[in-house]
Amino acid sequence: MKACLLYQEKEWANEGHYFEEGAVIRDLGLDTLFWAASRDVIRDEEEKDRIIALGEPDAFLESIMKKVMMVPLETDAEILYRQEILRDCLAQESFICELYEYADSVLKDWDRLGRRAGNKAGSRNSARALIMEIHVLQLFVISLAKLKAILAKYADRLHAEGLLAFRERLYREFSDEKEEDLQNILKGIAFYANDKEHEDGIWGRMVKKPRIVLGCSLGDGLKLGDFRLEEVATETKKYRRPESLISRAQNFAAERSKTLVNLQRGTELAAQAEQLEFNAVRYIVACCEPFVNAFSGFFNQLHVQAAFYRGAVNVAHHLARFRMGYCYPKAGEQETLRFRELKEMVMGLEQKRDPVGNSCDIAGKRLLIVTGANQGGKSTFLRSIGIAQVMMQCGMFVAAQTYESGIFPKFFTHFTRREDSAMNSGRLDEELGRMSRIVDQLGDASMVLLNESFASTTEKEGSVIAYDITKALTEAGVKVLTVTHLLSFAKRVYEEYLAAEDSAMEFLSAERTKEGKRTFKMIQHAPELTSFGLDLYDKLIGPLEKSGI
């Protein structure tokens, strides 16, 4: 049985991660998003719009969101498949909460039965191991029946293809007929795995006793052969103490009966009877192994896959906390980048406010260069695109009114880093080393985000390096989005743009009013030949004429 909630025809395998995913997470600040996915937003029961607390962090949700988001989808169909399921989960939040919590509880119950211990419960031929297998079989039957009940409860409210197919598979592979057959089997062998030797009933204390019927054929000399198991059942009888008068009377009658055998504990005949019980139950449980094997990995997959949607619902709640809206992005052509009011959601979550949104409409371009004033929001703008790209490529929503972009499974970030004691060489060597590793991994459908790369050397040298690398990447068909303060580099590229009849380049600049105010909006503009550093000086120190410089 497959859950197939993340992919239409396969299960989650935790393969195909972004190259150097740690760099992607660090550069885009995705740890904040993972943290948000792990915590519920608790609302007031009467005033639903009022948030009163955050739930305790769920480490499993956080880890699964990180793993799933770092494995990009590669087709529009895969993205739409997850988006449909996510829409249902957001519309019916109680459904995904129940599904995730129930899968979690099943695995915990299974752990108590020795799931993680493997074969440590004893030999396959031991009574202890057999009892554990019976309990596992019972757990699977009960759990799948409850899972069917959960799906039936929301049957009229779930419309996603993936959820409908999931429900159909479950009802096909664990049909009502199969459920009834397995329930009957468990009732028949209940005597062997009964936790309580005695149970109280309306007629007093009751005890479960086996009823095993064997068939055989008679051969020459009345030899028995062709043994077959006809029936195994559990009979509930009133418990009588061995020393009671009725028990002694029954034993006396059995000793004189030609059809009954009194099995005294400790005798060889009693040991053979116990072995017969074991063999009969062992045979029945072995017949149920295909069912157990078919579902042995199902609950773990269900737990993982439900966790992704559960975490996504939490992220949506956190966006709503700070009035950040979201949309379901559209996967388009690779040279298209189009969005309205795209927001850097990680910054919004960290600063607990609705950040400024940006709009952009670029088609047929492979290179985007962003320049402009210091502290104008350029790096924030670049991060917002990177975060949206990662979220789109894992089937999630995006913090924007609309978002359309190509699919880039080969997605890389190259952001400037502060020098630290862990570096064994200078910052420029470290930057070039990271770029070299990225180049080695490039392929079809590649996107690279460069944030102030190669600014660790002189402006002249850094501009030459940035130009050569950017030109080589774009000529190889790589989509490059770069924020730069290397003005010579930006000017040179812009001159080529003006000279070309049909250029695949676009230029944006951080908007700045005449008074020097930053709007944090990116506008189409030729590269600025200054970063307006004096604006910041005036703000922090004071006008130059007053400072005496």
Secondary structure, DSSP 4 states (H G I P E B T S, - for coil): ----SSSSSS------PPTTHHHHHHHHTHHHHHHHHTS-EEE-SS-TT-EEEEPPP-HHHHHHHHHHHTS---SHHHHHHHHHHHHHHHHTHHHHHHHHHHHHHHHHHHHHTTTTTGGGG--TTSHHHHHHHHHHHHHHHHHHHHHHHHHHHTTTT---HHHHHHHHHHHHHT-HHHHHHHHHHHHHTTTTS-S-SEEEETTEEEEEEEEEEEEEEE-GGG-EEEEEEEEEEEEEEE---TTSHHHHHHHHHHHH-SS-----TTSHHHHHHHHHHHHHHHHHHHHTHHHHHHHTTHHHHHHHHHHHHHHHHHHHHHHHHTT---B--EE--TTEEEEEEE--HHHHHHHTS-PPPEEEEEES-SEEEEEE-TTSSHHHHHHHHHHHHHHHTTT--BSSSEEEE---SEEEEEE-----TT-SS-HHHHHHHHHHHHHHH--SSEEEEEESTTTTS-HHHHHHHHHHHHHHHHHTT-EEEEE---HHHHHHHHHHHHH-SS--EEEEEEEE-TT--EEEEEEE-PPPS---HHHHHHHHT--HHHHT-
